[in-house]
Amino acid sequence: MKVLLIGSGGREHALATGLAADKAVTELHAAPGNPGIAEIAKLHPLEINNNLEIVALAKSLAIDLVVIGPEIPLVNGAADALREAGFAVFGPSKAAAQLEGSKHFAKGVMRDAGVPTAKSFTCENRSEIELALDAFGAPYVVKDDGLAAGKGVVVTEDREVALTHALACKKVVIEEYLKGPEISLFGISDGERILAMQPAQDFKRAYDNDEGPNTGGMGAYSPLPWAPSNIIEDTHKQVLAPMIAEMAARGTPFVGLLYAGLAVTDRGLRVIEFNARFGDPETQVLIPRLKTPLAQLLFKAATGNLSDSKLEWLEDSAVTVVLAADGYPNHPKTGDEISNLNQFEGVTIFQAGTKFDEKLISSGGRVLSVTGVGNDLTQARDRAYRSISQIKLAGSFYRNDIALNASIAEKGN
């Protein structure tokens, strides 16, 4: 099988690792990729917003399966263009990707599917915004309706901060605050069926103890020893399956990865948001734990053939810690040398914001994602932190508390 992976981040490096490990894959191509992906796939320069370029590349390589990593090409209709050209694609159509592209759209689908979520208002002017903020009170939850690279959400006790963010959005969704721990749970769908993956938890805030601004994600771990034992079954029944059925009923079947961001509240599961692709950095802990051959799995999803598939997992735990550039998330510094990427037992360093210019240098805010795998979360954490502590990048930083509480709780069981 010849596979083409679209994207260039840490998520794509993790996906590339999983795809390359599948014995069915005879050629792995990535566009545009990054220096880490280049070690396991052939790279091709590409403008990921240009659907014609993507289709032309797939044709020139006689690709059997295209896997689209990032949200922007999905919302731009890259999957539609590829399907029209006859390719098997893992990734939703432009219409189905609106589950991520518009919070307001997603709320409507959830309502029609009977999926539990936070009460909300969609606002387009100041008076509507003020009414919504006052209706729910603090803490205020304000979400840009459109794509914002994981940074369009503000949760704050300060009404002025909430109002300022809301007014900066063309269209904004304001909703009730959901109290309870958050879980990321992904499902792989062929448009009719959906297979629930293992849960993970990510860390959105920039600094330890969940302080600082929201980011694209500073780390993640899986499994979750504290999560309800029936979390996978409940999420499949209450959230994933109804969403796939509703999207199919609307004539816009969802083929690809449906990411459910959930809150475990005292009233039960509630959906915080949906994404239409693998999450970053959760993918960097889920792919190392997945035993099922990845390319064959995604090909079955892309071709409507998941009926006889099931997911198998390693018993191991995985923890990933993101190394961020100086100034991230607001003004990340780029162009600095990265060194000491030593390979330790049980550790994989996924590259994200990197490029090679005579030497490896930083090119983005989240530079590396260092994943440790071990018998339990403590061993996985130790391996990840031992590795990341030795990496040299001027001014870089990382959180020290990824999976810390969960590993302590696990030891207490």
Buried (B, 14 or more C-beta within 10 A) or exposed (E): BBBBBBBBBBBBBBBBBBBBBBEBBEBBBBBBBBBBBBEBBBBBEBEBEBBEBBBEBBEEBEBBBBBBBBBBBBBBBBBBBBBEBEBBBBBBBBBBBBBBBBBBBBBEBBEBBEBBBBEBBBBEEEEBBBEBBEEBEEBBBBBBBBBEEBBBBBBBEEBEBBBEBBBEBEBBBBBBBBEBBBBBBBBBBBBBBBBBBBBBBBBBBBBBEEEBEBBBBBBBBBBBBBBBEEBBEBBBEBBBBBBBBBBBEBEBBBBBBBBBBBBBBEEEBBBBBBBBBBBBBBBBBBBBBBEBBBBBBBBBBBBBEBEEBEBEBEEBBBBBBBBBBBEBBEEBBBEBEBEEBEEBEBBBBBBBBBBEEEEBBBBBBBBBBBBBBBEBBBBBBBBBBBBBEEBEBEEBBBBBBBBBEBBEEBEEE
